[in-house]
């Protein structure tokens, strides 16, 4: 089975917010992404609502026909309340601070084990699949399994950064992390700086990769290639050699 593509639409919201109003129309873009072949939509509302607004999440939920993945920091009560109200198919827990530009590290699943156990139990009680954003570190994978999470999302920035220099070295820790996750029977997602350049090799090398969440690179590519064509190109990278 080919890895699923979830399109992160935060950058569409950033563009809309830069001028006020509703152009581009975030909901319409999300529906178009689904129509063009995306198997999921990802949003990451932050406390300052600088891109995705909480109202966007509420507006999207009844209209989407694919998987809805909400990312965010579960230490924010407003975020937890939103997720419990919306009940998306998946919640991805990301340890962002309030003013953080973008996600830049995974959870320490050992240090925060008890807290994560409590939060994951809360989301799972509502029937929401849970995923923890983690670095490609075997100990963090083991820690994630101990929390009761359904999946991990591998933070792939280091892979993307080092891909053009030495892709074999760049992927090593991710392959090891994925093998451990498979041994532990915890699902594998991935995201951050994955692109048309580096996606296919990553998908080839990571066994049982279930889903990738891609936003910035995909939306940037769409400026030149068009949104429909871009989504199809990303889907093709996930299907080659599977």
Residue, then its C-alpha position, 0 to 999 in steps of 0.5 A: x500500500x502506498x504511503x498516504x499524502x496529507x496536505x498541510x494548508x497552514x501556508x494558505x492561511x498565512x497568505x489569506x491572513x496577510x491581506x484580511x478577507x477570505x482570499x484565498x478561500x482556505x476551505x475551498x483549497x482544502x476541498x480542492x486538495x482532496x479533489x486533486x488526490x490528497x488523502x488527508x488535510x493537516x492543520x496546525x493552529x497555534x495560540x496566536x492564530x497567525x495562520x490557521x484560526x480555530x474557526x477554520x478548524x471548525x469550518x473544515x470538519x463537516x466538509x472534509x471527506x478524507x482524514x483530518x489531522x490536527x497538529x498542536x501543543x496539548x499543553x494549551x487547554x484551548x487546543x485540547x478543547x478544540x480537538x475534543x470538540x472536533x474529533x478529527x481522525x487524528x491528533x498529532x501532538x507537537x511540543x511547540x512553544x507559543x511564539x515558535x516559527x515552526x516545529x523544530x523538535x520532537x517530544x522527550x517521551x521519557x521525561x514527559x511520559x506520565x503527562x503524555x499517557x494522560x493526554x493520549x488516554x483523553x484523546x483516545x477515549x474520544x475515538x481519536x487516533x493519536x500520534x506523537x511528533x518525535x526525533x529519530x531516536x530509538x529511545x524516544x520511539x520506545x517512550x512513545x510506545x509506552x505512552x499508548x500512542x497509536x503512531x509516531x510522526x518522525x521529525x524529518x528536518x535533519x534528513x531533508x537538510x542533509x539529503x543533498x550532501x549524503x542521503x545514505x547517511x541522512x536516512x540512517x537514523x530514520x531507518x533505525x527508528x522505523x525498524x524499532x517502531x515496526x518491532x513495537x507495532x506503533x504506526x509511522x508518519x513523517x513530516x517536516x521539509x519533505x519535498x519533491x527532491x527528497x520524498x521518494x528516497x525517504x518513502x523507499x527506505x522507511x518500512x511501513x511508512x503510513x503517512x506524510x504531512x507536507x505543507x511548505x514545500x508543496x505549496x511553494x511548488x504549487x506556485x510554479x506547477x499548479x496545485x493539482x499538478x503538484x499534488x499528483x507529482x507528490x503522490x507519484x513520488x510516494x508510489x514509485x517502487x512500492 
